[in-house]
Amino acid sequence: MQLANAQPRNSRPLRISMVSTLALLLMSGVAQSSWAQTYNVIHTFGGYGDGAQPMATMTMDVGGNLLGTTFYGGAQPGDLGYGIVFKLVQKNSAWIVQNLYTFQGGSDGANPSAGVVVGANGSLYGTTSLGGIQACTGGFSCGLVFQLRPPITACRSVLCPWMQTVLYLFTGGGDGAHPGSGALTFDHAGNIYDTTVEGGSTNSGVAFQLTASAGGWQEKVLHSFGAPSDGIQPQAGVVFDSQGNLYGTTIGGGANSKGMVYELAPAGSGWTISDLHDIGIEGMSPYAGVVFDSAGNLYGATLLGGAGNGGAVYELVPSGGGWNFNLLYSFFPPAGQGLGPYSSLTVDAGGNLYGTTETDGAYGLGSVFELTPQNGGWMYTSLHDFAGGNEGCNPAGGVTLGQSGRLYGTASGCGAGYGVVWEITP
């Protein structure tokens, strides 16, 4: 791979700049190893009519198809565009891309930074960080929540667009503004949950619920962030535990002003927030949310800082009504400073963790990694180090588990200049 072809991205839309020069002393004691894998690019984005800069973790449906979004992608030649929703279908040994919907940048939404989820009725649900009809700070629109349904009649072409319905338009006031990179979450009753990066009572973001009502959807703000000692700007979405409580992260605020892990618990007609953990030695700016394993432990990651100044992976273990913190691994980028995981980690049935880093890795252009529990610790394995050029660079989305141990993901840069979709086979 020729590093000269690399075109790493230098900025991220809607990212809040948080620069850290902290030199922290605690280092991970987990060994690093290499494991031969087969890395293949299964789709190279082309910009016009296709998509550009995929930022979110993809979803795999029951048929083994991959579903995702790109932040950009134009409907006209030379147009940077407002993003698409795409589907990759495997035909024998090839993958065929289908453009399900191209955003127009108006009331239908613009620039999705989160992925889509499959609903019980086969529809897709997601958010756009911009678009809508209301103007927010800086003249941008506030974003929205949408549903996509397949065509009523059978589609005989890969060019058949799905039908979009806007479920909720954010106004930028107390209801929130700019949904972040976390995918929507559903409860058993079909209600939708997520967060916004801005808006709310102090313009520091909200956690919200959408409930179907009278043929539409009604929003309820579960928590407005930004109070003293509270977190600010939740970039990731939320996840449920078995008791119906919600968990997430904020990229700032908390006791150390580096972000926090929070719990939202239903209490009467409202919700009560608890600060489970204040980000500290593991770095700062947890853009990644948290995920559960089968034992009820929480796992997360930081984008910046940490012992190696490249972010870190951490664990929270429930204990006696509280949570014990464990630092699992610190990233040490070759340039001495880098970006760790942007998206949430993925846990498999064996308790192994998978993720990506944006600019860490051997070449400073990102990596795909696995953390495996072993002998009371965690073993780090680099599954792939991005070198730019045709294979892509700067993966922002996380890892999607496929069949037979296959892993899937995206790189938001390089390729033909617009990013790629990749597959790793054992």
MIGUDO-959539 format. One line per field, with one value per residue (C-alpha): residue number from 1; y, z, x. Coordinates in nm, 4 decimals. Layout:
<mifis>
n	(NUM:...)
yy	(Y:...)
zz	(Z:...)
xx	(X:...)
</mifis>
This chain:
<mifis>
n	(1:2:3:4:5:6:7:8:9:10:11:12:13:14:15:16:17:18:19:20:21:22:23:24:25:26:27:28:29:30:31:32:33:34:35:36:37:38:39:40:41:42:43:44:45:46:47:48:49:50:51:52:53:54:55:56:57:58:59:60:61:62:63:64:65:66:67:68:69:70:71:72:73:74:75:76:77:78:79:80:81:82:83:84:85:86:87:88:89:90:91:92:93:94:95:96:97:98:99:100:101:102:103:104:105:106:107:108:109:110:111:112:113:114:115:116:117:118:119:120:121:122:123:124:125:126:127:128:129:130:131:132:133:134:135:136:137:138:139:140:141:142:143:144:145:146:147:148:149:150:151:152:153:154:155:156:157:158:159:160:161:162:163:164:165:166:167:168:169:170:171:172:173:174:175:176:177:178:179:180:181:182:183:184:185:186:187:188:189:190:191:192:193:194:195:196:197:198:199:200:201:202:203:204:205:206:207:208:209:210:211:212:213:214:215:216:217:218:219:220:221:222:223:224:225:226:227:228:229:230:231:232:233:234:235:236:237:238:239:240:241:242:243:244:245:246:247:248:249:250:251:252:253:254:255:256:257:258:259:260:261:262:263:264:265:266:267:268:269:270:271:272:273:274:275:276:277:278:279:280:281:282:283:284:285:286:287:288:289:290:291:292:293:294:295:296:297:298:299:300:301:302:303:304:305:306:307:308:309:310:311:312:313:314:315:316:317:318:319:320:321:322:323:324:325:326:327:328:329:330:331:332:333:334:335:336:337:338:339:340:341:342:343:344:345:346:347:348:349:350:351:352:353:354:355:356:357:358:359:360:361:362:363:364:365:366:367:368:369:370:371:372:373:374:375:376:377:378:379:380:381:382:383:384:385:386:387:388:389:390:391:392:393:394:395:396:397:398:399:400:401:402:403:404:405:406:407:408:409:410:411:412:413:414:415:416:417:418:419:420:421:422:423:424:425:426)
yy	(0.0000:0.3419:0.5972:0.8739:0.7936:0.8405:1.1236:1.1362:1.3610:1.6660:1.7600:1.6162:1.7823:1.8736:1.7529:1.9693:2.0400:1.9214:1.9392:1.7625:1.7809:1.5704:1.3239:1.0440:0.7815:0.4710:0.2337:-0.0790:-0.4013:-0.5996:-0.7621:-0.6759:-0.9460:-0.9877:-1.2184:-1.2834:-1.1813:-1.1314:-0.7742:-0.6966:-0.3818:-0.4820:-0.1371:0.1883:0.4964:0.7241:1.0396:1.1381:0.9065:0.6767:0.8229:0.9784:0.9681:0.6903:0.7755:0.5281:0.1618:-0.0509:-0.2830:-0.6390:-0.7541:-1.1093:-1.1782:-1.0949:-0.7629:-0.4602:-0.1314:0.2033:0.5752:0.8235:1.1790:1.3170:1.1971:1.3982:1.3608:1.5786:1.5553:1.7644:1.8064:1.7217:1.6284:1.5583:1.1864:0.8592:0.5402:0.2357:-0.1406:-0.3943:-0.7285:-1.0233:-1.2041:-1.5101:-1.3636:-1.0047:-0.7284:-0.5029:-0.1609:-0.0224:0.3443:0.3316:0.7056:1.0255:1.3185:1.6489:1.8736:2.0339:1.9154:1.5526:1.5876:1.6215:1.4581:1.1456:1.0775:0.7816:0.4465:0.2981:0.0286:-0.2253:-0.2019:-0.4858:-0.4048:-0.4149:-0.0370:0.1457:0.4176:0.6781:1.0410:1.3220:1.5678:1.8550:1.9267:1.9965:2.3336:2.5140:2.7266:2.6624:2.8345:2.9291:2.9150:2.5343:2.3347:2.1163:1.7611:1.5068:1.1465:0.9524:0.6226:0.4537:0.1936:-0.0268:0.0350:-0.1031:-0.3004:-0.5398:-0.3634:-0.5157:-0.2653:-0.1509:0.2071:0.1827:0.4420:0.3720:0.6009:0.8404:0.9614:1.2287:1.1257:1.4301:1.7678:1.9208:2.2915:2.3701:2.4755:2.2623:1.9597:1.9325:1.9856:1.7856:1.4124:1.2605:0.9414:0.6903:0.4766:0.4879:0.2454:0.0884:-0.0485:-0.3415:-0.1052:0.0459:0.3779:0.5364:0.6710:0.8742:1.1905:1.5230:1.7027:2.0473:2.2048:2.1605:2.4019:2.4957:2.4055:2.1087:1.8328:1.6120:1.2487:1.2012:0.9538:0.9434:0.7776:0.7028:0.9059:0.9930:0.8985:1.0917:1.0886:1.2850:1.3780:1.3660:1.5024:1.2555:1.4726:1.8085:1.8069:2.0891:2.1419:2.1823:1.8517:1.7108:1.5930:1.7987:1.7061:1.3372:1.2341:0.8635:0.7096:0.5086:0.1379:-0.0448:-0.2852:-0.5676:-0.3424:-0.0719:0.1765:0.3697:0.4193:0.6550:0.8920:1.2641:1.4031:1.6776:1.7766:1.5583:1.6030:1.6139:1.8061:1.5169:1.3490:1.0966:0.7695:0.8161:0.6130:0.7290:0.5428:0.5784:0.7367:0.7991:1.0094:1.1208:0.9950:1.0372:1.0700:0.9186:0.9772:0.6268:0.7273:1.0450:1.0030:1.0479:0.8370:0.6707:0.9967:1.2356:1.2878:0.9521:0.9929:0.6168:0.5055:0.2067:-0.1549:-0.4453:-0.7969:-1.0978:-1.0589:-0.6989:-0.5290:-0.2022:-0.1245:0.2064:0.3992:0.7480:0.9314:1.1389:1.1326:0.8440:0.7051:0.6808:0.9956:0.7918:0.7100:0.3987:0.1205:0.0818:-0.1452:-0.0746:-0.3734:-0.3582:-0.4128:-0.3563:-0.0993:0.0851:0.0330:-0.0585:0.0902:-0.1074:0.0304:-0.2422:-0.0922:0.2369:0.3181:0.4405:0.5906:0.6091:0.9869:1.0237:1.1562:1.0200:0.9542:0.6369:0.4853:0.7247:0.4690:0.2262:-0.1098:-0.4398:-0.7442:-1.0989:-1.4013:-1.4965:-1.1590:-1.0384:-0.6676:-0.5234:-0.1658:0.0798:0.3743:0.6788:0.7746:0.5241:0.2086:0.1372:0.4061:0.6653:0.6183:0.4030:0.0386:-0.2483:-0.4235:-0.7020:-0.7272:-1.0805:-1.1675:-1.3884:-1.4996:-1.2221:-0.9548:-0.8566:-0.9417:-0.6798:-0.7959:-0.5638:-0.7118:-0.4470:-0.1261:0.1114:0.2370:0.4619:0.4383:0.2014:0.0234:0.3312:0.5267:0.6906:0.4499:0.6344:0.3645:0.0580:-0.3145:-0.5200:-0.8949:-1.1229:-1.4952:-1.7401:-1.4899:-1.2250:-0.8591:-0.5602:-0.1871:0.1336:0.3737:0.7323:0.8429:0.7368:0.4762:0.6895:0.9829:0.9080:0.6070:0.2312:-0.0654:-0.3450:-0.7096:-0.9046:-1.2844:-1.5139)
zz	(0.0000:-0.0887:0.1845:-0.0710:-0.1870:0.1559:0.1891:0.5599:0.6712:0.8732:1.0245:1.1197:1.0804:1.4119:1.6145:1.9156:1.9271:2.2531:2.2595:2.5354:2.6181:2.9325:2.9998:3.2031:3.3860:3.3778:3.0892:2.9822:3.0717:2.7909:2.5347:2.1653:1.9002:1.5294:1.3656:0.9946:0.8408:0.4881:0.4235:0.1172:-0.0093:-0.1166:-0.2278:-0.3152:-0.2899:-0.5905:-0.4650:-0.7300:-0.7304:-0.4820:-0.1540:0.0175:0.3659:0.5554:0.9247:1.0969:1.1910:0.9428:1.0247:0.8941:0.8295:0.8648:0.5000:0.5508:0.3654:0.4882:0.5480:0.6118:0.5487:0.4077:0.5360:0.1843:-0.1609:-0.4421:-0.6776:-0.9388:-1.0904:-0.8927:-0.6074:-0.2616:-0.1687:0.1516:0.1990:0.1177:0.2734:0.1002:0.0940:-0.0049:-0.1292:-0.1872:-0.5186:-0.5228:-0.4481:-0.5423:-0.3512:-0.5289:-0.3857:-0.3892:-0.3206:-0.1153:-0.0600:-0.1482:0.0879:-0.0764:0.2077:0.2772:0.4804:0.4112:0.6019:0.5328:0.6299:0.8369:1.0788:1.2403:1.0866:1.0345:1.2296:1.0980:1.2508:1.3161:0.9950:0.7756:0.7581:0.8265:1.0893:1.1337:1.1893:0.9974:1.1786:0.9581:0.7410:0.8409:0.8338:1.1432:1.1566:1.4404:1.5515:1.2542:1.0121:0.9923:1.0189:1.3249:1.1923:1.2068:1.2616:0.9549:0.8407:0.5054:0.3602:0.0572:-0.2599:-0.2489:-0.5694:-0.6246:-0.7412:-1.0375:-1.0364:-0.7929:-0.8606:-0.6946:-0.4128:-0.0847:0.0458:0.3256:0.6119:0.8509:1.2047:1.3919:1.3078:1.5756:1.6403:1.8174:2.1378:2.4415:2.2215:2.1013:1.7853:1.5699:1.6425:1.6764:1.5599:1.7692:1.6048:1.7305:2.0047:2.0347:2.3421:2.3369:2.2914:1.9762:2.1296:1.9920:2.2003:2.1098:2.1901:2.0311:2.0569:2.1019:2.2076:2.5416:2.8339:2.8163:2.4496:2.5664:2.4200:2.5291:2.5606:2.4106:2.3481:2.0489:2.0925:1.8136:1.8743:1.6612:1.3358:1.4211:1.6740:1.9995:2.1576:2.5292:2.6597:2.9164:3.0228:2.9240:2.9739:3.0988:3.4666:3.7033:3.7331:3.4555:3.1198:2.8027:2.4373:2.4141:2.0755:2.1026:2.1435:2.4359:2.5197:2.7467:3.0287:3.1257:3.3781:3.1288:3.2255:2.9587:2.9407:2.7370:2.7306:2.6926:2.5243:2.7838:3.1330:3.4394:3.7392:3.5257:3.2314:3.0051:2.9646:3.1631:3.1507:3.2674:3.3496:3.2953:3.5106:3.4826:3.7970:3.8062:3.5045:3.4474:3.4338:3.6811:3.5684:3.7552:3.6919:3.6729:3.5832:3.5159:3.2353:3.3652:3.3209:3.0109:2.8186:2.7180:2.4745:2.4668:2.1300:2.1476:2.3515:2.5851:2.5128:2.7389:2.7427:2.8484:3.2118:3.2364:3.2138:3.0215:2.7700:2.6148:2.4583:2.4409:2.1244:2.2718:2.5408:2.7682:2.8508:2.4850:2.3711:2.1275:2.3291:2.5319:2.5985:2.9422:3.1336:3.4033:3.6196:3.8440:4.2076:4.5245:4.3715:4.2067:3.9180:3.9250:3.6544:3.4654:3.2006:2.9365:2.6735:2.5794:2.2175:2.1363:1.7845:1.6060:1.5707:1.9465:1.9192:1.7389:1.7397:1.8944:1.8536:1.7328:1.7274:1.9940:2.0351:1.9277:2.1580:2.0234:2.1966:2.3422:2.5107:2.2621:2.1800:1.8298:1.7183:1.4942:1.5536:1.3297:1.3126:1.5359:1.3890:1.2339:0.9648:1.1562:0.9283:1.1516:1.2466:1.3160:1.6465:1.8730:2.2520:2.3896:2.7605:2.8584:3.1945:3.3863:3.1403:2.7802:2.4721:2.1963:1.8339:1.5379:1.2665:1.0079:0.9878:0.7170:0.4805:0.2619:-0.1130:-0.2511:0.0811:0.2551:0.5648:0.8779:0.9799:1.1822:1.1924:1.4102:1.3357:1.2209:1.2902:0.9983:0.9466:0.9919:1.1839:0.9114:1.0107:0.8142:0.8362:0.6502:0.6091:0.5647:0.3572:0.0739:-0.1788:-0.4734:-0.2334:-0.0813:0.1452:0.1193:0.2683:0.3858:0.4904:0.7101:0.6949:0.9445)
xx	(0.0000:0.1347:0.1049:0.1351:-0.2173:-0.3692:-0.6165:-0.6967:-0.9791:-0.8839:-1.2196:-1.5550:-1.8953:-2.0590:-1.7599:-1.6902:-1.3171:-1.1633:-0.7835:-0.5936:-0.2227:-0.2522:0.0288:-0.1291:0.0700:-0.1457:-0.0702:-0.2534:-0.0759:-0.2370:-0.0089:-0.0326:-0.0262:-0.0855:-0.3357:-0.3421:-0.6740:-0.8019:-0.9072:-1.1194:-1.2868:-1.6395:-1.7543:-1.5794:-1.7997:-1.8014:-1.9689:-2.2246:-2.5263:-2.3574:-2.2434:-1.9447:-1.7896:-1.9683:-1.9459:-2.1773:-2.1754:-2.3686:-2.6589:-2.6973:-3.0556:-3.1891:-3.1043:-2.7371:-2.7608:-2.5670:-2.7484:-2.5828:-2.5603:-2.3118:-2.2784:-2.2375:-2.3340:-2.4789:-2.7712:-2.6004:-2.2496:-2.0056:-2.2528:-2.1171:-2.4714:-2.6599:-2.6020:-2.7727:-2.9089:-2.7594:-2.7976:-2.5327:-2.6648:-2.4324:-2.4735:-2.2468:-1.9025:-1.9910:-2.1672:-2.4169:-2.4962:-2.8499:-2.9159:-3.2357:-3.2723:-3.0856:-3.1453:-3.2286:-3.1165:-3.4534:-3.7490:-3.6513:-3.3216:-2.9511:-2.6220:-2.6938:-2.4090:-2.5898:-2.6752:-3.0197:-3.2032:-3.4523:-3.7991:-4.0406:-4.2283:-3.9173:-3.8937:-3.5681:-3.5421:-3.2724:-3.1788:-3.0142:-2.7911:-2.9096:-3.2120:-3.5682:-3.7354:-3.6101:-3.2957:-3.0519:-2.7315:-2.5172:-2.8081:-2.8134:-3.1332:-3.1774:-3.2132:-3.4915:-3.6000:-3.7150:-3.8633:-3.7968:-4.0340:-3.9710:-4.1736:-4.5269:-4.4725:-4.1841:-3.8682:-3.6872:-3.4001:-3.1302:-3.2450:-3.5881:-3.5960:-3.7713:-4.0448:-3.9552:-4.1729:-4.0465:-4.1395:-4.0106:-3.8540:-3.6314:-3.6824:-3.3554:-3.5293:-3.6021:-3.6705:-3.3108:-3.1082:-2.8664:-2.8973:-2.5503:-2.3848:-2.5795:-2.8461:-3.2033:-3.3133:-3.6612:-3.8347:-4.0800:-4.3738:-4.2237:-4.1176:-3.7995:-3.5076:-3.2003:-3.0047:-2.9175:-2.5840:-2.7373:-3.0661:-3.2343:-3.2523:-2.8805:-2.8171:-2.6071:-2.8223:-3.1103:-3.2134:-3.5573:-3.8387:-4.0734:-4.4134:-4.6612:-4.9756:-5.2802:-5.1104:-4.7936:-4.5125:-4.4945:-4.1606:-4.0852:-3.7530:-3.6203:-3.3281:-3.1844:-2.8065:-2.5883:-2.6650:-2.3656:-2.1730:-2.3915:-2.2628:-2.2865:-2.3339:-2.4279:-2.2891:-2.3774:-2.7214:-2.8566:-2.8888:-3.1341:-3.0598:-3.2962:-3.4730:-3.5668:-3.2950:-3.1028:-2.7251:-2.5110:-2.2148:-2.1506:-1.8398:-1.7977:-1.9004:-1.8896:-1.6623:-1.3460:-1.4964:-1.3904:-1.7277:-1.9248:-2.1191:-2.4769:-2.7868:-3.1444:-3.3965:-3.7755:-3.9187:-4.2925:-4.3844:-4.0231:-3.6666:-3.3814:-3.0187:-2.7242:-2.3536:-2.2054:-1.8518:-1.6569:-1.4061:-1.0499:-0.7379:-0.8809:-0.8724:-1.1473:-1.4340:-1.6174:-1.7893:-1.8493:-2.1466:-2.1537:-2.2512:-2.3473:-2.2091:-2.4176:-2.3024:-2.4268:-2.0873:-2.0592:-1.7839:-1.6893:-1.4032:-1.2569:-1.1594:-0.8761:-0.6106:-0.5252:-0.1827:-0.0812:-0.2656:-0.4728:-0.7828:-0.8591:-1.1097:-1.2674:-1.5058:-1.7655:-1.8614:-2.1714:-2.0816:-2.2852:-2.5153:-2.2254:-1.9854:-1.6183:-1.3960:-1.1290:-0.8950:-0.8655:-0.6378:-0.4703:-0.3849:-0.0338:-0.0365:0.3007:0.2852:0.2450:-0.1103:-0.4129:-0.7853:-0.9215:-1.2694:-1.5384:-1.8230:-1.9385:-1.7685:-1.9265:-1.9472:-1.9795:-2.1344:-1.7962:-1.7475:-1.4823:-1.4775:-1.4352:-1.3873:-1.2082:-0.9779:-0.9740:-0.6060:-0.4285:-0.2780:0.0614:0.0281:-0.1697:-0.4711:-0.6878:-0.7252:-0.9655:-0.8985:-1.0181:-0.9872:-1.0162:-1.0555:-0.7635:-0.6217:-0.7916:-0.6759:-0.7364:-0.5332:-0.5196:-0.5143:-0.4751:-0.6972:-0.6109:-0.4094:-0.5285:-0.2592:-0.4713:-0.5013:-0.7619:-0.8176:-0.9525:-0.8543:-0.9964:-1.2754:-1.5383:-1.8056:-1.7687:-1.7683:-2.0676:-2.0629:-2.1461:-2.1727:-1.8834:-1.6732:-1.6763:-1.6513:-1.7792:-1.7287:-1.6556:-1.3664:-1.4779:-1.1780:-0.9463:-1.0570:-1.1677:-1.1720:-1.5125:-1.4547:-1.5111:-1.6967:-1.4685:-1.4886:-1.2462:-1.2580:-1.0821)
</mifis>
